[in-house]
C-alpha cells in the first residue's frame, strides 16, 4: 500500500482527484509514473471496481512496469480485472471480440512492416508501377499517415503536384481490399478500425464507456489524431479522463504525434482540472536552470518551471572541439577523468546525438580506448530475417489465408517450388478467384505443373496441416516449436547461405532466442495459444529480447550511445550532449525545410534533462563532409543558456603545427560564443 503523505502537495492532489477530466502537466523527472500508479491504487481504495479502470501507454515495457507497480501496491488479486495496456494491445482486445461487424473473421492476422511492404510491392507490380522498395516505402508511409488521420481509402485526395500521392490514391483501396481478403490488418488498422467500430455502433461505444469508468493516459503529448479520437470516444459517457504528459517533451511529430492534443485539452474537455508537477527529483539545480532557460523560448507551450531542492550542483561544461574526431577524444578523456574522480561505472555515462550517423567517431574511439559501450538502436530482434522466417511459418499455420507470409515460406528453405511454378499458382488463384492455400491443396489442377513440384507442394501442405493440429495443444507449445524448428532445418539453410560462420552462428542463436520468447509468454499467460503468442510478437515496439534488447543493454556496465529521440524517459549521472551546432541541433531539415525549430528545442530540452549530476555540451569548429573539412556554427540553443551556468573550455587537444594559429582560432571562436552569451 502507499502513503498519501509520501507525495508532494501537487502529486497528492492529482492522486485524489477522481471525478471529471484532469490534465496533469508532468515535467521531466517529476515522478509521473508514481502518480499514475498511486492514482490507480487510490481508486481501488475508494471502492472503484478493477474492471472499471483503464490505463493506456505507448510501450509494452511501460505498461508492464506500471502493472507490476500497481500489483506491488495493492496486491495481485485487487489488481485483477483492470486493463493496463498499450493503445494497440487495447484495440486488439476490442477487435478480437467485435471485428466481425466489419466483415473480418476474429482470427485475423496482424501484418508487420515487411509483410506490408511485400503486399504493396505486389500491388505496384500489378499496375506496372513497381520501382524498387523505395516506392513501396513511400506509399506505405502515406497510407499510414492517412490512417493516423482517420482518412479511409474512399476519402483520400491526391495532390496533383505530387505523383506519389496519385499512386497512393490507386494503391490504398487495393491494399485494404487485399488485407481484408487475407483476413489481415496492419498496425494502423488496429486503431482506425476500433474508432470505426465505436463510431458506427453506439451500443459498443456505450458498452466500453460503461466498462472503463476511469481512464488514464500516459505520455499524452505523443498521441496522434486517431489515438485522440479513440480516447474521446471511450470517455464520452463520463469524461473521467486523466491525461499525463509534458508538451515540452513532444518530440515525435515525425511519427504523427500532434502536440495540439495536449495544448488544446482544456478546450476539448471543458471544466478540466490542471495540475502541474514541477518539482524535479532527478537533476541538479544548474541543469534544470539551463533546461528552463532553453525551453522558455518556445511560444506554444504550457508554462511551467522545473525546480529541485537538491542544490545547484556542478556547472555545465561546454567543450569546444576542433572536429568530430577531437570531440570523440575529449569525451573519452572526460569519461576517464570522471570515472576515477567520482568512482563511477561506465554505465553511468551516456553520449547523446541528434542523428545516428554521429555515432561513428565515438564508436571508433571507444574501441580504441578499450571502453565497453552499447549502441541503442539498430535492427530490432523481430525484424531480423531469420526471425521473420520462423514467424511467417507460425502465422501461416495460424491463418493459411495470410498469403503474404505463405508466399514468403513456400520455397524457404528450398523445396523444389521455383519462381515459375509460384507464378503459375498465383495466376491460377487469380483466374479461379480462390485462395493460394486452396490452390496448393489441389495443385495437380494447375496447368503445366510438373509432378516434382506438385509433390513438393503436397509435402508443404502436409507440414502446415500437421502443425496446425500440433499447435492447438497449449501445454505443448514450446515443445511443438522446438520440434518444428528441427524439422524445418532452418539452421542448416542459414549455414549454407552465410559465408561467415560467425554470422551464421549468431543468426541461428537468434532463432533459438525465439524459444525463450515463447517460454516467457507461457509463464506470463494464463490461457496461452499460438494466436496470443503471435499477437505478442506483432505488438512488440522497440524492446527486443534477451541479450540484444534495450533494457538489458542499459543494465550493462558500458557507456551508452543513443540518439536524443531514443533517450527520452531515461536518465544518467553523466551526459554528453554532442553536436551542439547549427545543422545538427537544430537539425538542418528544421532550418531549411520544416522550419520547426520548436521541436528541435524540445529535443535539446530532453537531452539536457537526461543528466542527473553532470552535463557536458560539445560542439566542433569544423567537421568532415565527403572527406573535406567544413566550418561549423555554434547552435543557437547555446546562446539561450545563461553564461553563469556554463564553464567553457577547449579541453585537452593535440597541438597543431602552428600553436599561435591554433590559439588565435580558438580565441576567435570563443569571441563569437561570448557575443552570443552577451559578453
C-alpha positions in Angstrom: 0.0 0.0 0.0 1.1 3.6 -0.4 1.0 6.6 1.9 -0.5 9.8 0.6 1.8 11.8 2.9 4.8 10.5 0.9 3.6 12.6 -2.0 4.2 16.3 -2.5 1.1 18.5 -2.5 0.7 18.6 -6.3 1.2 14.8 -6.6 -1.3 14.2 -3.8 -3.9 16.5 -5.4 -3.5 14.6 -8.7 -3.9 11.2 -7.0 -7.0 12.1 -5.1 -8.8 13.8 -8.0 -11.2 11.2 -9.2 -14.2 13.0 -10.9 -14.0 14.8 -14.2 -11.2 15.4 -16.7 -7.7 16.0 -15.4 -4.7 17.4 -17.3 -1.5 16.5 -15.4 1.4 18.5 -16.7 4.4 16.4 -15.6 7.8 17.9 -16.1 10.9 15.8 -16.7 11.8 13.8 -13.6 8.8 14.8 -11.6 7.6 11.3 -10.6 4.7 11.0 -13.0 4.7 7.2 -13.1 4.4 7.1 -9.3 1.5 9.5 -9.5 -0.3 7.3 -12.1 0.2 4.1 -10.1 -0.8 5.8 -6.8 -3.9 7.2 -8.5 -4.9 3.7 -9.6 -4.3 2.3 -6.1 -6.3 5.2 -4.6 -9.2 4.4 -6.9 -9.2 0.8 -5.7 -9.1 2.0 -2.1 -12.1 4.2 -2.8 -14.0 1.1 -3.9 -13.8 1.5 -7.7 -14.0 -2.0 -9.3 -10.8 -3.0 -11.0 -12.8 -3.7 -14.2 -13.7 0.0 -14.5 -10.0 1.1 -14.6 -8.1 1.6 -17.8 -4.5 2.8 -18.1 -3.0 3.4 -21.6 0.6 4.0 -22.5 2.8 3.7 -25.6 5.2 0.8 -25.0 4.8 -2.8 -23.7 7.7 -2.1 -21.3 5.9 0.9 -19.7 2.6 -1.0 -19.5 4.3 -4.0 -17.9 6.2 -1.8 -15.3 3.0 0.1 -14.5 1.1 -3.2 -13.9 3.9 -4.6 -11.7 4.0 -1.4 -9.6 0.2 -1.4 -9.1 0.3 -5.1 -8.1 3.1 -4.3 -5.5 0.9 -1.6 -4.0 -2.5 -3.3 -3.9 -1.8 -7.0 -4.5 -2.4 -9.2 -7.5 -5.9 -10.1 -6.6 -7.0 -6.5 -6.1 -5.5 -5.5 -9.5 -7.1 -8.4 -11.3 -9.5 -7.2 -14.0 -8.1 -3.8 -14.7 -6.7 -3.1 -18.1 -3.2 -1.6 -18.3 -2.1 -1.7 -21.9 -0.7 0.0 -25.0 -3.1 1.6 -27.5 -2.5 -1.2 -29.9 -3.0 -4.0 -27.5 -6.2 -2.4 -26.2 -7.5 -2.2 -29.7 -6.6 -5.9 -30.3 -8.7 -6.8 -27.3 -11.7 -4.9 -28.7 -11.3 -6.1 -32.3 -10.8 -9.8 -31.3 -14.4 -9.6 -29.9 -16.1 -7.3 -32.4 -14.2 -7.1 -35.8 -16.7 -9.5 -37.4 -19.0 -6.4 -37.5 -16.6 -5.0 -40.1 -16.6 -8.2 -42.2 -13.4 -9.8 -40.8 -13.1 -13.1 -39.0 -12.0 -13.0 -35.4 -8.7 -14.9 -36.1 -7.3 -12.1 -38.2 -3.5 -11.7 -38.7 -1.6 -8.6 -37.9 0.8 -7.6 -40.7 4.2 -6.3 -39.7 6.3 -3.8 -41.8 7.9 -6.4 -44.1 4.5 -8.1 -44.8 3.0 -4.7 -45.7 5.9 -3.9 -48.0 5.7 -7.2 -49.9 1.9 -6.7 -50.4 2.3 -3.1 -51.6 5.2 -4.2 -54.0 2.9 -6.9 -55.4 0.2 -4.3 -55.9 2.5 -1.8 -57.5 3.8 -4.6 -59.8 0.2 -5.4 -60.8 -0.4 -1.9 -62.1 3.1 -1.6 -63.7 4.3 1.0 -61.2 6.8 -1.1 -59.1 10.1 0.7 -58.9 12.0 -1.0 -56.1 11.4 -0.8 -52.4 11.6 3.0 -52.2 8.2 3.4 -53.9 6.6 0.8 -51.6 8.1 2.6 -48.5 6.8 6.0 -49.6 3.3 4.6 -50.4 3.1 2.8 -47.1 4.2 5.9 -45.2 1.5 7.9 -46.9 -1.1 5.2 -46.2 0.0 5.1 -42.6 -0.3 8.9 -42.3 -3.8 8.8 -43.8 -4.9 6.1 -41.3 -3.5 8.0 -38.4 -5.6 11.0 -39.5 -8.7 8.7 -40.0 -8.7 9.1 -43.7 -10.2 6.0 -45.3 -9.4 4.9 -48.9 -12.5 6.5 -50.4 -11.7 9.8 -48.7 -8.1 10.0 -49.8 -7.5 13.0 -52.0 -4.3 13.0 -54.1 -2.3 16.2 -54.7 -1.9 16.8 -58.4 1.6 18.2 -57.9 2.7 15.0 -56.0 3.0 11.9 -58.2 3.4 9.6 -55.1 0.0 10.8 -53.7 -1.6 9.8 -57.0 -0.1 6.4 -56.7 -1.4 6.2 -53.1 -4.9 7.0 -54.3 -4.7 4.0 -56.6 -2.9 1.5 -54.2 -4.6 2.4 -50.9 -8.1 0.9 -51.8 -6.4 -2.2 -53.3 -4.2 -2.6 -50.3 -7.2 -2.5 -47.9 -9.2 -4.9 -50.1 -6.3 -7.3 -50.2 -5.8 -7.2 -46.4 -9.5 -8.0 -46.0 -9.3 -10.9 -48.5 -6.4 -12.3 -46.4 -8.3 -11.7 -43.2 -5.4 -9.4 -42.1 -4.9 -5.9 -40.7 -1.9 -3.7 -40.2 -0.9 -1.8 -37.1 -2.7 1.4 -38.1 -5.8 -0.6 -38.8 -6.0 -1.7 -35.2 -6.7 1.9 -34.1 -8.6 3.0 -37.2 -11.0 0.0 -37.1 -11.6 0.4 -33.4 -12.6 4.0 -33.9 -14.8 3.0 -36.8 -16.5 0.3 -34.7 -17.2 2.8 -31.8 -18.5 5.4 -34.1 -20.7 3.2 -36.2 -22.1 1.1 -33.4 -23.3 3.3 -30.5 -24.0 0.2 -28.4 -20.3 -0.7 -28.5 -19.3 2.8 -27.5 -21.8 2.8 -24.6 -20.5 -0.6 -23.5 -16.9 0.4 -23.3 -17.7 3.8 -21.8 -19.5 2.0 -19.0 -16.8 -0.7 -18.8 -14.0 1.9 -18.4 -15.3 4.5 -16.0 -11.8 5.7 -15.1 -9.2 6.2 -17.7 -5.6 7.3 -17.5 -3.3 8.0 -20.4 0.5 8.4 -20.1 2.7 10.4 -22.5 -0.4 12.2 -23.8 1.8 14.7 -25.7 2.7 11.8 -28.1 -0.8 11.0 -29.2 -1.8 11.3 -32.8 -5.3 12.2 -34.2 -6.6 8.6 -34.3 -5.5 8.0 -30.7 -7.1 11.2 -29.6 -10.4 10.3 -31.3 -10.3 6.8 -29.6 -9.8 8.4 -26.2 -12.6 10.9 -26.7 -15.0 8.1 -27.7 -14.1 6.0 -24.7 -14.5 8.9 -22.3 -17.7 10.2 -24.0 -20.1 8.9 -21.3 -18.4 10.3 -18.2 -15.3 12.4 -19.1 -13.3 10.7 -16.2 -10.2 11.0 -18.4 -6.8 11.8 -16.8 -4.1 12.5 -19.3 -0.5 12.8 -18.2 2.2 14.4 -20.3 4.7 17.2 -21.0 4.3 19.3 -24.0 8.0 20.3 -23.6 8.9 16.7 -24.4 6.8 16.3 -27.5 9.4 15.1 -30.0 7.6 12.6 -32.2 5.9 14.7 -34.9 7.7 12.6 -37.5 5.6 9.6 -36.1 2.4 11.6 -36.4 2.2 12.9 -32.8 0.2 16.1 -32.6 1.2 18.5 -29.8 -2.2 20.3 -30.2 -3.8 17.3 -28.4 -2.2 18.4 -25.1 -2.2 22.1 -25.8 -5.9 22.1 -26.6 -7.0 19.6 -24.0 -8.9 22.1 -21.8 -10.8 23.3 -24.9 -11.8 19.8 -25.9 -12.7 18.8 -22.3 -14.4 21.8 -20.6 -14.0 22.1 -16.8 -10.7 20.3 -16.9 -8.7 20.4 -13.7 -5.0 21.3 -14.5 -2.2 20.3 -12.1 1.5 21.0 -12.7 4.2 18.7 -11.4 7.3 21.0 -11.4 9.4 19.6 -8.6 12.2 17.5 -10.2 13.7 14.5 -8.4 16.4 13.8 -11.0 18.7 16.7 -11.9 20.7 19.4 -10.1 19.6 23.0 -10.0 22.1 24.2 -12.7 20.9 21.5 -15.1 17.3 22.4 -14.5 18.0 26.1 -14.8 19.6 25.5 -18.2 16.7 23.4 -19.4 14.2 26.1 -18.3 16.2 28.8 -20.0 16.2 26.9 -23.3 12.6 25.7 -23.4 11.0 29.1 -22.4 11.9 30.3 -25.9 9.1 28.2 -27.4 6.0 30.2 -27.7 3.3 27.5 -27.9 3.7 25.7 -24.6 2.1 25.3 -21.2 4.1 27.4 -18.8 6.0 25.5 -16.1 9.3 25.9 -14.3 11.2 22.8 -13.1 12.9 23.1 -9.7 14.7 21.0 -7.2 15.7 21.1 -3.5 18.8 19.1 -4.1 21.2 22.0 -4.6 22.8 23.7 -7.6 25.4 21.1 -8.4 28.3 21.4 -10.8 28.3 23.9 -13.6 27.5 22.7 -17.1 30.7 22.3 -19.2 30.8 23.5 -22.8 33.7 21.9 -24.7 34.8 23.4 -27.9 36.4 20.8 -30.2 38.4 21.1 -33.4 36.4 18.5 -35.3 34.4 15.3 -34.9 37.4 13.2 -34.0 38.5 15.6 -31.4 35.0 15.7 -30.0 35.2 11.9 -29.5 38.7 12.2 -27.9 37.5 14.8 -25.5 34.5 12.7 -24.5 36.9 9.8 -23.8 39.1 12.0 -21.6 36.2 13.2 -19.6 34.9 9.6 -19.1 38.3 8.5 -17.8 38.6 11.6 -15.5 35.0 11.5 -14.1 35.1 7.7 -13.7 38.1 7.7 -11.4 37.5 11.1 -9.8 33.9 10.2 -8.7 34.2 6.4 -8.6 31.6 6.0 -11.3 30.8 3.0 -13.5 30.9 3.0 -17.3 27.2 2.5 -17.2 26.8 5.9 -15.6 27.8 7.7 -18.8 25.6 8.4 -21.9 26.6 10.0 -25.2 23.7 11.6 -27.0 23.4 12.9 -30.5 20.8 14.2 -32.9 21.4 11.7 -35.8 22.6 8.1 -35.7 25.4 8.9 -38.2 27.2 10.9 -35.5 27.9 7.7 -33.5 30.7 6.5 -35.8 33.6 8.6 -34.3 32.6 7.7 -30.8 32.3 4.0 -31.6 35.8 4.0 -33.1 37.3 6.0 -30.2 35.6 3.8 -27.6 37.1 0.7 -29.3 40.5 2.3 -29.4 40.3 3.2 -25.7 39.0 -0.3 -24.9 36.0 1.2 -23.2 32.9 -1.1 -23.2 29.8 0.5 -24.8 26.3 -0.3 -26.0 24.6 1.2 -29.0 20.9 1.7 -28.6 19.1 1.5 -31.9 19.7 -0.6 -35.0 17.8 -3.5 -36.2 15.2 -4.9 -33.9 15.0 -8.6 -32.9 11.8 -9.4 -34.6 12.8 -7.5 -37.7 15.7 -9.9 -38.4 15.3 -12.2 -41.4 15.9 -15.4 -39.5 13.2 -14.5 -37.0 10.7 -13.2 -39.6 11.1 -16.5 -41.5 10.0 -18.6 -38.4 7.2 -16.1 -37.6 6.0 -16.3 -41.2 5.6 -20.1 -40.8 3.8 -19.6 -37.5 1.4 -17.0 -39.0 0.7 -19.3 -41.9 -0.1 -22.2 -39.5 -2.4 -19.9 -37.6 -4.0 -18.4 -40.7 -3.4 -20.1 -44.1 -5.3 -17.3 -45.8 -2.4 -15.0 -44.9 -0.9 -15.1 -48.4 2.0 -12.7 -47.8 3.5 -14.9 -45.2 2.6 -18.1 -47.1 4.5 -16.9 -50.2 7.5 -15.9 -48.0 7.9 -19.5 -46.9 6.6 -21.5 -49.8 10.0 -22.3 -51.1 12.1 -21.5 -48.0 14.2 -23.5 -47.3 14.3 -24.6 -50.9 11.9 -27.5 -51.5 11.7 -27.5 -55.3 9.0 -24.9 -55.9 10.6 -22.4 -58.3 9.6 -18.9 -59.2 7.9 -20.0 -62.4 5.8 -22.6 -60.5 4.8 -20.0 -57.9 3.8 -17.6 -60.7 1.6 -20.3 -62.2 0.0 -20.9 -58.8 -0.6 -17.2 -58.3 -2.2 -16.8 -61.8 -4.4 -19.8 -61.3 -5.5 -18.4 -57.9 -6.3 -15.1 -59.5 -8.1 -16.6 -62.6 -10.2 -19.0 -60.5 -10.7 -16.5 -57.7 -9.7 -19.0 -55.0 -7.1 -18.6 -52.3 -3.5 -19.7 -52.7 -3.9 -22.2 -49.8 -6.8 -23.9 -51.6 -4.8 -24.0 -54.9 -1.9 -25.7 -53.1 -4.3 -28.3 -51.8 -5.4 -29.1 -55.3 -2.1 -28.2 -57.1 -2.4 -31.0 -59.7 -5.2 -29.0 -61.4 -2.8 -26.1 -62.1 -1.8 -26.2 -65.8 1.8 -27.1 -66.6 2.6 -28.2 -63.1 5.2 -31.0 -63.1 5.0 -34.0 -60.8 8.1 -33.0 -58.8 6.7 -29.5 -57.9 3.3 -31.0 -57.2 4.9 -33.4 -54.7 6.8 -30.6 -53.1 3.6 -28.6 -52.7 1.9 -31.6 -51.2 4.6 -32.0 -48.7 4.4 -28.3 -47.7 0.6 -28.6 -47.3 1.1 -31.7 -45.1 3.7 -29.9 -43.0 1.4 -26.9 -42.3 -1.7 -29.1 -41.6 0.2 -31.4 -39.2 1.5 -28.5 -37.2 -1.9 -26.7 -37.3 -3.0 -29.7 -35.2 0.1 -29.8 -33.0 0.0 -26.1 -32.1 -3.6 -26.5 -30.9 -2.2 -28.2 -27.8 -1.5 -25.2 -25.5 0.5 -27.3 -23.0 2.9 -28.3 -25.7 3.5 -25.0 -27.5 7.2 -24.8 -26.6 7.9 -28.5 -27.4 6.0 -28.1 -30.7 8.0 -25.1 -31.7 11.2 -26.9 -30.9 10.2 -29.9 -33.0 9.1 -27.6 -35.8 12.4 -25.8 -36.0 14.2 -29.1 -36.1 12.0 -30.5 -38.9 12.4 -27.3 -40.9 16.2 -27.5 -40.8 16.4 -23.7 -41.0 19.8 -23.7 -39.2 21.3 -25.8 -41.9 19.9 -23.4 -44.5 21.4 -20.4 -42.7 24.9 -22.0 -42.5 24.6 -22.9 -46.2 23.7 -19.3 -47.2 26.1 -17.4 -44.9 29.8 -17.1 -45.9 30.8 -16.1 -42.4 30.2 -18.9 -40.0 30.2 -16.5 -37.0 27.4 -14.5 -38.6 25.6 -17.8 -39.3 26.0 -18.8 -35.6 24.6 -15.5 -34.4 21.5 -15.9 -36.7 20.9 -19.4 -35.5 21.2 -18.3 -31.9 18.6 -15.6 -32.7 16.2 -18.4 -33.7 17.0 -20.2 -30.5 16.1 -17.0 -28.7 12.6 -17.2 -30.1 12.2 -20.3 -28.0 13.0 -18.2 -24.9 10.3 -15.7 -26.1 7.8 -18.5 -26.3 8.8 -19.7 -22.8 8.4 -16.2 -21.3 5.0 -16.0 -23.0 3.9 -19.3 -21.5 5.0 -18.2 -18.0 3.1 -15.0 -18.1 -0.1 -16.1 -19.9 -2.9 -18.0 -18.0 -4.5 -19.3 -21.2 -1.8 -19.4 -23.9 -2.3 -20.3 -27.5 -0.4 -19.7 -30.8 -2.6 -16.7 -31.7 -1.8 -15.0 -28.5 1.9 -15.5 -29.0 1.8 -14.1 -32.5 -0.2 -11.1 -31.2 2.5 -10.5 -28.6 5.2 -10.6 -31.3 3.2 -8.2 -33.5 2.8 -5.7 -30.6 6.5 -5.5 -29.8 7.8 -2.0 -30.1 11.4 -1.1 -29.5 12.0 -3.7 -26.8 14.0 -6.7 -28.1 14.5 -9.9 -26.2 17.5 -11.5 -24.5 21.0 -10.0 -24.7 20.0 -7.8 -27.6 17.3 -5.7 -26.0 17.4 -2.1 -25.0 16.5 -2.8 -21.4 19.3 -5.4 -21.0 21.8 -3.2 -22.7 21.2 -0.4 -20.3 21.9 -2.7 -17.3 25.4 -3.5 -18.6 28.4 -1.6 -17.2 29.1 0.1 -20.5 28.9 3.6 -21.9 25.5 4.2 -23.7 25.4 5.7 -27.2 22.0 6.8 -28.4 20.0 9.4 -30.3 18.1 12.1 -28.5 14.8 10.5 -29.6 15.9 7.2 -28.1 17.0 8.8 -24.8 13.5 10.0 -23.8 12.4 8.5 -20.5 15.9 7.6 -19.4 18.4 9.2 -17.0 22.2 9.0 -16.5 24.5 10.5 -13.9 26.7 12.0 -16.6 25.5 13.0 -20.0 27.5 14.2 -23.1 25.2 16.2 -25.4 27.2 16.3 -28.6 27.0 18.2 -31.9 25.7 21.4 -30.4 25.9 23.1 -33.8 23.6 24.6 -36.4 22.7 21.8 -38.8 22.9 19.1 -36.1 20.9 20.6 -33.2 18.8 22.2 -34.6 18.9 19.8 -37.5 19.3 21.2 -40.9 15.9 19.9 -42.0 14.2 22.0 -39.4 16.2 25.0 -40.5 15.8 24.7 -44.3 12.7 22.5 -44.8 10.2 22.2 -42.0 11.0 25.4 -40.1 10.0 23.6 -36.9 12.7 24.9 -34.6 10.3 24.4 -31.6 10.5 20.6 -31.8 14.3 20.8 -32.1 14.4 23.0 -29.0 12.3 20.3 -27.2 14.8 17.7 -28.3 17.6 19.8 -26.8 15.5 20.1 -23.6 15.0 16.3 -23.5 18.8 15.9 -23.8 19.6 18.3 -21.1 17.1 16.8 -18.6 18.6 13.3 -19.1 21.5 14.4 -16.9 21.3 13.8 -13.1 24.6 15.2 -11.8 26.9 16.4 -14.7 26.1 17.7 -18.2 28.7 18.3 -20.9 27.8 20.2 -24.1 30.1 19.7 -27.0 30.5 21.3 -30.4 33.1 21.4 -33.2 34.6 24.2 -35.1 34.7 22.1 -38.2 33.6 18.6 -39.4 34.3 16.4 -42.3 31.8 16.1 -45.1 32.6 13.9 -48.0 36.2 13.9 -46.8 36.6 17.6 -46.6 36.5 19.9 -43.6 33.7 22.4 -43.3 33.4 25.2 -40.8 30.6 24.9 -38.3 28.4 27.4 -36.5 27.6 27.0 -32.8 24.0 26.0 -32.0 21.6 28.9 -31.3 20.5 26.9 -28.2 23.8 27.6 -26.6 23.0 31.3 -26.6 19.8 30.7 -24.7 21.7 29.2 -21.7 22.8 31.9 -19.2 26.5 32.4 -19.1 26.8 31.9 -15.3 25.6 28.3 -15.7 28.4 27.4 -18.1 32.1 26.6 -17.8 33.7 26.9 -21.2 36.8 25.0 -22.2 38.8 23.9 -25.2 39.7 20.7 -23.5 43.0 18.8 -23.9 43.6 18.7 -27.6 46.7 17.8 -29.6 48.7 20.8 -30.6 48.7 21.8 -34.3 51.9 22.5 -36.2 51.3 26.2 -35.5 50.4 26.7 -31.8 49.9 30.5 -32.3 47.5 29.9 -35.1 45.6 27.3 -33.1 45.3 29.7 -30.1 44.1 32.5 -32.3 41.5 30.3 -33.9 40.2 29.2 -30.5 40.1 32.7 -29.2 38.3 33.9 -32.3 35.7 31.2 -31.9 35.1 31.9 -28.2 34.8 35.6 -29.0 31.8 34.7 -31.2 30.4 32.5 -28.5 30.9 35.3 -26.0 28.9 37.6 -28.2 26.1 35.0 -28.3 26.2 34.9 -24.5 26.3 38.7 -24.2 30.0 39.0 -23.1 
